[in-house]
C-alpha cells in the first residue's frame, strides 16, 4: 500500500510540475538562394565559355593551365585543368578514374557522353550521386590536340540531401558551359 501511495505521488508531481506544454520543434534546413542566371563570357588563350556573373574566374599557369570558377554564394568551386598536345586516351582514362574514386561514398555514378562535331567538342560528364566529395567530374577534348578536365568541389562536408539544390544548379551551369564552350586555337584537320 505504501508503494502505491509513493508511486501516485510521483506521478501526480510529474504530471502537474510542468506549466508549459512541450511542443517538439520541426527539423529544418537552411534555405539556399541560388544566384540569378546571368552570364558573361570569359576566355584565355585556349578556350572561351560563359560563366555566371556572380562567379569569379581565376587563372593560374604552370606547365599546364589551371583555372577555377568560384561560386562564393554557393560555397563551391569548379577546378579546370587544360592540356595542350596531350595523350588524350590517358587523360580521359584519368578523368574516368577520378570520377570512379568516389564509388565508396557514391550512391550512383552516371556518365553522359556528348559530341558537337561542328565545334570540335567531345567529352564525358560523370554525375556522382550521394555523399561523395565531388558531384561532377567531366572532360572536353577536340580529339586532336586539346583537353580540358573539370571537377566540382564544395567547401563543406558533403551531405547530398542539403546540397541537392546547389548540385542541381551547378549541373545546369556546367550544361550551359558545354553549350557555350569554344576552342580558340584548335588545330585544323
Buried (B, 14 or more C-beta within 10 A) or exposed (E): EEEEEEEEEEEEEEEEEEEEEEEEEEEEEEEBEBBEEEBEEBEBEBBBBBBBEBBEBEEEEEEEBEBBBBBEBBBBBBBBBBBBEBEBEEBBEBBBEBBBBBEEBBEEBEBEEBEBEEBBBBBBBBBBBBBBBBBBBBBBBBBBBBBBBBBBBBEEEBEBEBBEBBBEBBBEBBEBBBEBBBBEEBEEE
